[in-house]
Amino acid sequence: MYAILTGPVLWLTFAVCIGGLVARGVWYVKGLNWQLDRVPYGRYTSYAVKGALKSVFYWLLPYGSRSWRMNPGFAALFFILHLGIIVTPLFLFAHGLVITERFGLPWPAIPNGLADALTLGVLVAGTIILLRRFALPEVRGITRPEDILVMAITLAPFLTGFVAAHSGGQNSPWLIAHIVSGEVMLVALPFTKLSHSLLFFLSRAQIGIDFGVKRGGMKGRGIVW
């Protein structure tokens, strides 16, 4: 089972994930309409690029945007969650071994203690963000079952992985559950709200072009939104 899940199933998972995200990106870009958005895509390139980069940069910077500063607690949870989601799977020592074994690539790794801390950070931050959806009326009103499912899909690989790492054994049911839940998460990326892993950059760039060209950027105003 382990060999199948980390072999052909893993290759199929990557194919669906990458192919789906590429399709979502193409679909997004082709859906832009300058008449509807009233933003002259393809013109005023220097202002557009500057606005796009500025928008992406300040939203990736903790408390760099006004929205982050208005919600400091949520911003902290958001960055803890996403830092762990990105760093832990990419640089976990055990994952590096699989990458080296399956693809023949050397891979850097973070210490196991740091991986544990990041994993716990993901689980705690994700749980608080989920509870926030029920605690705040303005968020509860727009929460759908899909939102809860997406968070469950996101947290499952970290919970099962943490237990598997501390219970040991290649044949551990927790390890199998971890691999399956991780592959489910990858397959879900293009088809759920997890697609924001790509669409975040495209949408922030689009908004940046809007502000950089149409809403004062060309007049030299230093807008940080």
C-alpha positions as CSV (number, residue, x, y, z in Angstrom):
1,M,0.0,0.0,0.0
2,Y,2.8,2.4,1.0
3,A,4.7,1.8,-2.3
4,I,1.5,2.3,-4.4
5,L,0.5,5.5,-2.6
6,T,4.0,7.1,-2.8
7,G,4.4,5.8,-6.4
8,P,1.8,5.8,-9.1
9,V,-0.9,7.4,-7.0
10,L,1.4,10.2,-6.0
11,W,2.3,10.9,-9.7
12,L,-1.4,10.9,-10.6
13,T,-2.1,13.3,-7.7
14,F,0.6,15.7,-8.9
15,A,-0.7,15.6,-12.4
16,V,-4.3,16.4,-11.3
17,C,-3.1,19.2,-9.0
18,I,-0.7,20.9,-11.3
19,G,-2.9,20.5,-14.4
20,G,-6.0,21.7,-12.5
21,L,-4.2,24.8,-11.2
22,V,-2.8,25.7,-14.6
23,A,-6.4,25.4,-16.0
24,R,-7.8,27.6,-13.2
25,G,-5.1,30.2,-13.9
26,V,-5.8,30.2,-17.7
27,W,-9.5,30.4,-17.0
28,Y,-9.0,33.4,-14.7
29,V,-6.8,35.4,-17.0
30,K,-9.0,34.7,-20.1
31,G,-12.0,35.9,-18.0
32,L,-10.6,39.3,-17.6
33,N,-12.4,42.0,-19.5
34,W,-11.0,45.5,-19.6
35,Q,-14.4,47.0,-20.7
36,L,-16.1,45.4,-17.7
37,D,-13.3,46.0,-15.2
38,R,-12.6,49.4,-16.8
39,V,-8.9,48.7,-16.4
40,P,-6.8,49.0,-19.7
41,Y,-4.9,45.7,-19.5
42,G,-1.9,45.8,-21.8
43,R,-1.5,49.6,-21.5
44,Y,0.4,51.8,-19.0
45,T,2.5,48.8,-18.4
46,S,5.0,50.4,-15.9
47,Y,2.1,51.6,-13.6
48,A,0.3,48.3,-13.9
49,V,3.3,46.2,-13.0
50,K,4.3,48.4,-10.2
51,G,0.7,48.3,-8.8
52,A,0.5,44.5,-9.2
53,L,3.8,43.9,-7.4
54,K,2.9,46.4,-4.7
55,S,-0.4,44.7,-4.0
56,V,1.0,41.2,-3.8
57,F,4.0,42.3,-1.7
58,Y,2.0,44.2,1.0
59,W,-0.5,41.3,1.4
60,L,2.3,38.8,1.8
61,L,3.9,41.1,4.4
62,P,2.5,40.6,7.9
63,Y,0.6,43.8,8.7
64,G,1.7,45.3,5.5
65,S,-1.8,46.1,4.3
66,R,-4.5,48.2,6.0
67,S,-6.8,45.1,6.2
68,W,-4.2,43.2,8.1
69,R,-3.7,46.1,10.5
70,M,-7.4,46.4,11.1
71,N,-7.6,42.7,12.1
72,P,-4.3,42.0,13.9
73,G,-5.4,38.8,15.7
74,F,-6.8,37.2,12.6
75,A,-3.7,38.3,10.6
76,A,-1.4,36.5,13.1
77,L,-3.5,33.3,12.8
78,F,-3.5,33.6,9.1
79,F,0.2,33.9,8.7
80,I,0.9,31.1,11.3
81,L,-1.4,28.8,9.4
82,H,0.0,29.5,6.0
83,L,3.6,29.5,7.1
84,G,3.2,26.0,8.5
85,I,1.2,24.8,5.5
86,I,3.9,25.9,3.1
87,V,7.1,25.2,5.0
88,T,6.4,21.9,6.7
89,P,5.3,19.8,3.7
90,L,8.1,21.2,1.5
91,F,11.0,20.8,4.0
92,L,10.0,18.0,6.3
93,F,12.9,15.5,6.5
94,A,10.6,12.5,5.8
95,H,9.1,14.1,2.8
96,G,12.6,14.9,1.5
97,L,13.5,11.2,1.7
98,V,10.4,10.3,-0.4
99,I,11.4,13.0,-3.0
100,T,14.9,11.7,-3.1
101,E,13.8,8.1,-3.4
102,R,11.1,8.6,-6.0
103,F,12.5,11.5,-8.1
104,G,16.3,11.3,-7.4
105,L,16.5,14.9,-6.2
106,P,18.4,16.0,-3.1
107,W,16.2,18.0,-0.8
108,P,16.8,20.4,2.1
109,A,15.1,19.7,5.4
110,I,14.2,21.5,8.6
111,P,14.8,20.1,12.1
112,N,12.1,17.8,13.4
113,G,11.5,20.0,16.4
114,L,10.8,23.0,14.1
115,A,8.5,20.8,12.0
116,D,6.6,19.8,15.1
117,A,6.2,23.4,16.2
118,L,4.9,24.5,12.8
119,T,2.5,21.5,12.6
120,L,1.1,22.4,16.0
121,G,0.8,26.0,14.9
122,V,-1.2,25.0,11.8
123,L,-3.5,22.9,14.0
124,V,-4.1,25.5,16.6
125,A,-4.5,28.4,14.2
126,G,-6.7,26.4,11.8
127,T,-9.0,25.4,14.7
128,I,-9.3,28.9,16.0
129,I,-10.1,30.3,12.5
130,L,-12.7,27.6,12.2
131,L,-14.3,28.4,15.5
132,R,-14.2,32.1,14.6
133,R,-16.6,31.2,11.7
134,F,-19.2,30.2,14.3
135,A,-18.4,32.8,16.9
136,L,-18.7,36.0,14.8
137,P,-22.1,36.7,13.3
138,E,-20.7,38.5,10.2
139,V,-18.5,35.4,9.4
140,R,-21.1,32.8,10.4
141,G,-23.6,34.3,8.0
142,I,-21.4,33.6,5.0
143,T,-20.0,30.2,6.2
144,R,-21.0,27.3,4.0
145,P,-20.5,23.5,4.6
146,E,-17.8,23.7,1.9
147,D,-15.8,26.1,4.1
148,I,-15.8,23.6,7.0
149,L,-14.9,20.7,4.6
150,V,-12.0,22.7,3.1
151,M,-10.5,23.4,6.6
152,A,-10.9,19.7,7.5
153,I,-9.1,18.7,4.3
154,T,-6.3,21.2,5.1
155,L,-5.8,20.1,8.7
156,A,-6.1,16.4,8.3
157,P,-2.6,15.8,6.8
158,F,-1.0,17.8,9.6
159,L,-2.9,15.9,12.4
160,T,-2.3,12.5,10.9
161,G,1.3,13.4,10.1
162,F,2.0,14.5,13.6
163,V,0.6,11.3,15.1
164,A,2.4,9.2,12.5
165,A,5.7,10.9,13.2
166,H,5.4,10.1,16.9
167,S,3.9,6.6,16.6
168,G,6.5,5.2,14.1
169,G,6.4,2.5,11.5
170,Q,6.1,2.5,7.8
171,N,3.0,0.2,8.1
172,S,1.4,2.5,10.7
173,P,-2.3,3.2,9.8
174,W,-1.6,6.8,10.8
175,L,1.1,7.0,8.1
176,I,-1.3,5.6,5.5
177,A,-4.0,8.1,6.6
178,H,-1.4,10.9,6.4
179,I,-0.4,10.0,2.9
180,V,-4.1,9.6,1.7
181,S,-5.2,12.9,3.4
182,G,-2.2,14.7,1.9
183,E,-3.0,13.5,-1.6
184,V,-6.7,14.4,-1.1
185,M,-5.6,17.9,-0.2
186,L,-3.5,18.1,-3.4
187,V,-6.3,16.9,-5.6
188,A,-8.7,19.4,-3.9
189,L,-6.4,22.4,-4.6
190,P,-7.8,23.2,-8.1
191,F,-11.4,22.4,-7.3
192,T,-12.1,24.1,-4.0
193,K,-11.3,27.4,-2.2
194,L,-7.8,26.0,-1.8
195,S,-7.2,27.2,-5.3
196,H,-6.5,30.6,-3.7
197,S,-2.9,29.2,-3.5
198,L,-2.7,30.4,-7.1
199,L,-5.7,32.7,-7.5
200,F,-4.5,34.9,-4.6
201,F,-1.6,36.1,-6.7
202,L,-3.7,36.6,-9.8
203,S,-6.5,38.5,-8.0
204,R,-4.1,40.7,-6.0
205,A,-2.2,41.5,-9.2
206,Q,-5.5,42.4,-10.9
207,I,-6.5,44.7,-8.0
208,G,-3.0,46.2,-8.0
209,I,-3.4,47.0,-11.7
210,D,-6.7,48.7,-10.9
211,F,-5.2,50.9,-8.2
212,G,-2.0,51.4,-10.0
213,V,-3.6,52.7,-13.2
214,K,-7.1,53.8,-12.4
215,R,-7.4,54.8,-8.8
216,G,-4.6,57.3,-8.2
217,G,-1.4,55.3,-9.0
218,M,-0.7,57.3,-12.1
219,K,-1.0,60.5,-10.1
220,G,1.8,59.5,-7.8
221,R,-0.2,58.7,-4.7
222,G,1.4,56.1,-2.5
223,I,-1.7,53.9,-2.0
224,V,-1.3,50.9,0.3
225,W,-4.6,49.0,0.4
